[in-house]
Amino acid sequence: MNIIGVGTFPPHPGGSALSFFDILDACAKRGHRIRVLAPTVESALGVEPRRGEHSRRLELTRFPVPFVQLFNKSRDASDDYCAIEGRHVRELLPRMIREERPDLIFIGREIFAASVPEIAAQSGLPCVLRIAGGTTLSLLKGGFSDELTASLLDGFKRVALMVSPAHHMAERINGLGIHGVRVIPNAIDIKRFSMGQRDRELARSLNIVEHDIVIAHVSNLQKLKRAMDLVLSAGQALRRDPSLLYLFIGDGVERAALEAKCAALGITERVRFTGWVAYGDVPAFYRLADMMVMPAEDETLACAYLEAQACGCVLIASNIAAAREVIIHDNTGLLFPTGDVDALTELTLAIAADPERRARIRRAARAQVIRHPLDEAVESYIGLFRNAVQQHAARSRPVPSK
């Protein structure tokens, strides 16, 4: 197939860009023609994933945007961002279609539904939309202006098919009056994300020693992720177990506040902030950790959940719908009430003191993750793409006259 993908793409930070890359990279590996139209910002440069031979087959067209839109800004900022993004998409996408007509347009992030489905319809092309999560969560919570909300909902209704990585998100979209959302759960490359020993050089560079029990957090450090809950918990837990060490992997608007709170609590010496890490290096950071804490108040289905489980971290997550799709409590991970810092602290200390329990949970979690590899998810996407193309062609055929 000949596919144009429109969405965020590395080095754009965040899970939607990485998932979009993985899906399209795997499609290219299977011999499909893949062209990508994606935004980029100067602050995101320098963190390209380590791309293999097949990745070089991806033909990438970038356009500039003034900031990374993570939907933690104002309604006006979201409208301004979409206006800038829309101008570039309306200029570049029709040109790409004219240069070589694709079979299908694949949207990797919902914010592009404000512009891409209209262009696809005008060009007589089928369009498939992947629900990455951030846009839809903001939409459901009234985070956009009436005008942008209407534009996004219109785009949702124009596409041939919507795909969600989580069942709970498909159900929430049904509540918007949009039905028939297909679910293909997030999946990861289980060869890349695998269990192994700590990288000694990496540990040394972060001043992590052998007896440290490392609690990691991976995110874009926006308020929705509630990383501050983990800092507050660290302040409590370190008073009782000084062998704990906290590792924050990622960057974002909350980082300065998190670092300031660490200083105020007097725990800076036992906390590390890495900033953005190149995607190819992320597994080595997971392997430094004994536990992964994800305290978010809402998620679609974070790839970090699966990556941590695959690498042997004990996943501790807030008890939200997304986490319940991958965690059976005290089997494949652990759940705590969202926002309950005391409960998180007690759970962290209990797991830190029980290596046998950690080993049992990590074995069960790894076994669960490997049952749903990335290759299997990609085959499901390719099947949906083929069906969308075939159904569009059938609808487009002229009806024979009687």
N, C-alpha and C positions, 0 to 999 in steps of 0.2 A: 504494500500500500504506500501511497504518497500522502504524508501527514504534515500539516503545519500545526505546531504547538504554540500556544500563546499563554504565557504565565511567567511567574517569577522563576529565576534560574540562578544557580550559583555563579558568581559569589554573593548574590542577594541572600542575606541571612534569614534563617527560619526553616521550619520543617516543610512548608509547602514547596519551596524551591528545591530542596533535596529530594523529596518524593517525586516531583515532576521530572527531575534529572534522571533518577533511577528508572522510571518507567520508560522514558523516551530513549535513554541510553540502551536499555535492553531491547527495545523495538529496533533500534538501529543495528544492534548486534545480530538480530534475526534477518537483516537484509532489507528492512523497510526504509524508504526515503524519508528522512526527518529534517524539517526546517523549523527553527525556533525563533519566535519574536519575544523579547523579554526586556524589562526595564533594568537599569543599573544606576547605582549612585557611587560617588567617589569614595564614600566611607566604607563601602563594601568591597572595594578592590583589594587584591592581595590574599584572598582566602579561597582561591579556586580549588575544587577537589582535584585529587590526583586522577587524571583522566587517562583511561587506557586506550588501546588501539581503536576499539569500536567507537569510543566517545568522540574521536576525531572525525567520524563520519557525520556527526551532527553539524548542521549548518546554522550558525547562530547570528542573528541580527539583534543588536541591542539599541535601545533608545534611552536618553537621559531623563531621570526624575530627580527632583530636588531633595527628597528624603525617602527613607524606607517607611512605607505605610504599614504599620502594625496595629492600626485601629485603636490606639490608646490616645489619640489626639482629639481635637475638637471636631464637631460636625463640619465646620467651615473648612478645616484642613482636609477632611475626607473629600469634600466636594471639590476643593482646589486640586487635590491629587488626581481625582478621576478626570477632571477637565484636562489636565496636562497629559495624563496617560491616554485619554481618549483621542486627543489631537494626533498623537504619534501613531496610535493604532489605526486610526482612520486614514492616515497618510500611507503607512508602510504595509499594512496587511493587504489592501487591494492590489498594491504593486507586486507583492509576493505571489498573489493568486494569478495575476496576469502573466508573470514570468513563467510559471509552470503550475497549471491547475492541479490542486491536490484532490484526493478522494474525500478528505475529511479534515475538519479543524477541531483540535482538541484543546480545550481551555483548562489550564492547570490551577486556576485560582478564581474564586467567584467574583472578585471585583471587576474582572474583565467581562463579566456578563453585561455590564453597562454599555459595552460597545461592540463586542465581537459577534454575538448572535445576529445582530442587525446586518452586519457586513456579510456574514455567511448566507443569510436569507437572500440578500440582494444578489449574491453570486451564485445562488442555486446550489449551495453546498450543505451537507449535513454537519451538525456541530454537537460535540459531546462535552459536557461540563463536569469536571471533578470538583467535589466539595472539599476544599482544603480545611476549612473550618473557621478561620478568623473572621472573614467577611460575614458568613452566615450567623455566627454567634453575635456579632455586633448588630446585625439586622434584626435578629430575634429580640434583642434587648433594647431596641429603639435607638441605636447609636448613630443612625444616619439621618440626614434631612429627609423631609417628605419627598423631595424631588429625586434624590439619589435612591431612596427606598423603592419608589415606583419604577425607576429605571432598571434596578437590579431584578425586581420581581418580574418585570416584562421580559428581561433577558432569560431568566429561569424558564419562563413559559415558552420561549422561542426555540430552545435547544431540542435536539432530537432525543437526548437522553442525559440524565443526571446520574452521577456515580458518587457514592459516599463511602469513606473508609470505615464507617461505624454504623451499627444498627440504630443506636440512639439518635444519631443525627438524621438518618433517613426518616425516623418517626417525627422528629421536630419539623422537618421540611414538609411532611404531610400536613402538619398543623397550619401551614401557610396556604393550603389548598392545592399543593403540587404533589401529585401521586406518581407511583411507578419508579421511584428512585431505586436504582440497583446498588447493592452493597458488595464491594470488594475490599476486604479488610487490608489495612496497611500491612506491608511485609518488608522484610529487610534481606540483605545479602548475608546469609548465615555463614558463608566462608569468610567474608570480611569481618563480620561481628561474631567473634568466637571466643571461647574461654582460653585463658593463657596466663602466664606469669607476668608480674609487674615488669615493665621496662625499667631497668636499673638506672639508665642514664636519664630518662624522663623523670623518674622519682627523685633522683639527685638534684635535677634542675629545679624542682619544686620544693626541695628540702623536706621530702617525705622519707621517713626511715622505716625499717622493716617492721617494727612493732606498732606503728601507727595503724589505727583502724579508721579507714577513710570513708567519709560520707560525702557523696557527690550530688550535684544538682546540675542539670543541663537545660538551658532555655535561652530565650531572647530577653530575659530579665525585664519583662513588662509586668505591670501590676497584677494582671490576670493570673500570672504564674505564682504569686504569693511567696516569692523567695524570701521576703522579710520574715515570714513565719519560721523558716529554717534558721535564719540568723538568730531570732529570739530563742528558738529551741536550743541552738548551739550554746547560747549564753547560759542556759540552765544546765545542759548536759555536761559541759566541760568542767563545771564546778564539782561534778560527781565522778567523772571519768576523764582525766586529762590526756588519755591515750587517743582520744578522738581527734580527727583532723577533718576539716570541712573544705571541700573543693567545688568552687563555682565555675562551671565551664560555659562560656557564652558572654554576651554583652548586651547592653540595652539601657533604657532610660532610668531604670532603678539602680544601676550599679553604684553610682555615687552615694545614694542614700544607704545602700547596704553596707558599703565600706565605712561610712560614717557611723552607722550603728555598731558595727564590729569594734570600732575604736572606742565608742562610748561604753561598750560592755567589757572592754579590756580583753578581747579575744583575738585581736588581729594576728598574733603570733601563731594561732592554730587555724587560720583561715587562709585559703588561697583563691585568688581570682585570676583566671587564665586569659580572659578576653576571648575573642572568636578564635576557633581552632579549625584548621583546614580539615575538610571532611575525611580525607584519607588518613588523617592522624587521630581521628576521634576514637576508634577502637582501643588504641593504646591508653588513652585517658580513662576509658571505662575500666580497663584492666587494672588500673591503680586502685579502684574503689572496691570496698566490701559491700557498701550499700548505695542505693540511688534513691534520693527523696524527691518526690514530685508533688508539691503541696497545692497545685493549681485549683482555682475555684471553678474552672470549666475548661474543657478540652474537646476536640473532636476525637482523635485517637493518636496521641503523641507517638511518633516513631521512637522517641527516646525511651519510652516504656519498653519496647521490643528490643531495642539495641542493648539496653542495660541487662535485660533478662538473658539475651543471647551471649553476652560477655561474662555472665556469672555474677552480676551484682544482685543483691537482694533488693527488689523493688518495693519501696514504701511509698504509697500514694494516697492522696486525699480520696475520700469515699464518694467519688463522682461517677456518673454513668460511663464515661470513657474508661476509667480505671477498672470498673467492674467487668468490662468486656475482655480484659486480659489477666485479671487477678482473681484467683480463688483464695480467699483470706487464709493465711498460714499454710498455703500449699504452693502457689506460684508467686506469691508476694504477700504484702500486708497492707491493710487499709486502716486509715484513721479518720475521725470526723474532720471535715474541712474547717480550717481555721482554729482547731484545738491544739494550741502549742504544747500544753501540758501532756496531752495524749501522745503527741508526736515524740516528745522528749522521753516518756516512759517506754515507748515502743523501741526507740533508737537504742536506749540503754540496755533493754532486755535482749535485743538482737546482738548488740556488741558483745555482750557477756556470754553468748551461747553459740560457739562456732559450729557445733553439730547441727543446730537448727538452721544456721545460715547455709551450710552445705546441703541440707535436705531441700530447702526452698530453691536454691540455685539449680539443683539437678532437675527438679520438677518444672521450673520455669523454662530452662533451656530445652527440655524435651517438648514442651508445649510450642515454643517458638519455631522449632525446626519442622514441625508438621505443616507449616504454612510459609514456604520459602518464597522469595521474590519471584523466581521463575514462574511459579504457579500463579501468582497474582498477575504477572505480565501476560501470561497466556489468556487469562480471563479478560483483561483489557483488550487484547487483540481480537478475541472473539466478539466482544461488544462492538468494537470498531467495525468489524466486517458486517455484523448484523445491521448496524446503523446505516452503512453505505448501501447495503442491499435493499433495505426497507425504503430508503430515500429514492433509490433508483426505481423501485416498483411504483412508488407514489408519483414519480415524475413522468412515467410512461404515458403517452396519450391513450385515452380509452378508445378502443376500436369502435367505429360507427356501425350501427346495425344495418 
